[in-house]
Amino acid sequence: MPAVILRFYGYKKCATCRKAEKHLEARKIPYAFTDITEKPPEAAELGRLIKISGRPLSAFYNTSGELYKSMKIKDRRVRLTDAEQIALLAAHGRLLKRPLLVGDKRVTVGFGPEEAATWV
């Protein structure tokens, strides 16, 4: 059995996550799935992943999600420090954009043509 090289934080009911899983499976890329709603990355780990990704913190929010809207995060996040935002994301996995794919030296958030190309 090949070694797991990729951590996949996702949600089984998410269409984008299912598409990402199919992409990885078709290319025989081994991964370990973690339900992001039950066990999101802890704040320190999430902060590290955001840095590795090279993406802005705002890219890690699931802005189309129910929780994002019901908690009025769009209005609240401008008043929060980066550390407070990361703690909020780590405490509420449904606030995180998914899938969150973590390799040895790269991290992608979301899944579209650009992200798919990085996980050939």
Legacy VTK file of the C-alpha trace (Angstrom):
# vtk DataFile Version 3.0
C-alpha trace
ASCII
DATASET POLYDATA
POINTS 120 float
0.000 0.000 0.000
1.447 3.427 -0.930
2.246 5.893 1.829
-0.326 8.610 2.425
1.107 11.779 0.946
-1.901 14.055 1.113
-4.255 15.156 3.877
-7.717 15.895 2.542
-9.940 18.041 4.766
-13.416 17.904 3.275
-17.078 17.191 3.766
-18.711 14.148 2.170
-21.882 16.066 1.221
-19.868 18.752 -0.608
-19.992 18.414 -4.413
-16.614 20.127 -4.810
-15.040 17.707 -2.339
-16.483 14.735 -4.211
-15.081 16.140 -7.465
-11.654 16.550 -5.847
-11.759 12.985 -4.513
-12.585 11.627 -7.973
-9.685 13.624 -9.422
-7.238 12.202 -6.875
-8.538 8.651 -7.179
-8.383 8.729 -11.003
-4.714 9.696 -10.729
-4.040 7.192 -7.936
-2.899 9.944 -5.578
-3.111 8.539 -2.043
-4.810 10.692 0.578
-6.272 10.528 4.066
-9.733 12.061 4.437
-10.683 14.097 7.506
-14.178 15.529 7.928
-13.490 19.256 8.225
-16.800 19.799 10.032
-15.910 17.318 12.778
-12.168 17.819 13.049
-10.894 21.027 11.455
-7.185 21.814 11.735
-6.259 23.397 15.062
-5.492 27.123 15.028
-1.687 26.780 15.083
-1.769 24.223 12.271
-4.242 26.282 10.270
-2.039 29.373 10.597
0.899 27.341 9.291
-1.152 26.000 6.381
-2.318 29.478 5.410
1.311 30.651 5.248
2.374 27.660 3.154
-0.532 28.170 0.734
0.542 31.708 -0.125
-3.153 32.631 -0.243
-4.727 35.417 1.806
-6.606 34.484 4.953
-9.845 35.584 3.284
-9.471 32.724 0.750
-9.997 30.206 3.561
-13.561 31.289 4.308
-16.515 29.322 2.949
-18.344 32.510 2.002
-21.254 30.669 0.432
-21.931 28.567 3.517
-24.920 28.849 5.817
-22.804 29.325 8.933
-20.780 32.153 7.344
-24.015 33.953 6.558
-25.844 33.230 9.820
-22.842 34.342 11.919
-22.507 37.486 9.757
-18.799 36.776 9.354
-18.433 39.169 6.414
-19.197 42.102 8.718
-17.353 40.702 11.761
-14.066 39.618 10.210
-12.912 43.155 9.356
-12.795 43.881 13.097
-10.867 40.716 13.981
-7.123 40.204 14.018
-5.640 37.439 11.862
-5.145 35.317 14.989
-8.787 35.795 16.002
-9.965 34.869 12.501
-7.804 31.745 12.454
-9.164 30.741 15.870
-12.714 31.251 14.581
-12.039 29.105 11.493
-10.434 26.394 13.607
-13.398 26.363 15.992
-16.002 26.085 13.224
-14.985 23.739 10.426
-18.018 24.713 8.360
-16.532 28.198 8.016
-13.540 26.765 6.156
-13.559 26.618 2.375
-13.200 23.088 1.199
-11.547 20.961 0.247
-8.342 21.847 2.018
-5.586 19.687 0.531
-2.306 19.471 2.397
0.840 17.942 0.926
4.420 17.951 2.158
5.225 21.373 0.720
1.982 22.799 -0.615
-1.552 23.581 0.437
-4.562 24.298 -1.758
-7.971 25.520 -0.689
-11.024 24.900 -2.836
-10.876 22.819 -5.985
-11.020 23.969 -9.566
-8.837 23.689 -12.671
-5.944 25.623 -11.127
-5.880 23.533 -7.934
-6.420 20.286 -9.853
-3.337 20.999 -11.977
-1.155 21.125 -8.867
-2.282 17.642 -7.787
-1.538 15.781 -11.015
LINES 1 121
120 0 1 2 3 4 5 6 7 8 9 10 11 12 13 14 15 16 17 18 19 20 21 22 23 24 25 26 27 28 29 30 31 32 33 34 35 36 37 38 39 40 41 42 43 44 45 46 47 48 49 50 51 52 53 54 55 56 57 58 59 60 61 62 63 64 65 66 67 68 69 70 71 72 73 74 75 76 77 78 79 80 81 82 83 84 85 86 87 88 89 90 91 92 93 94 95 96 97 98 99 100 101 102 103 104 105 106 107 108 109 110 111 112 113 114 115 116 117 118 119
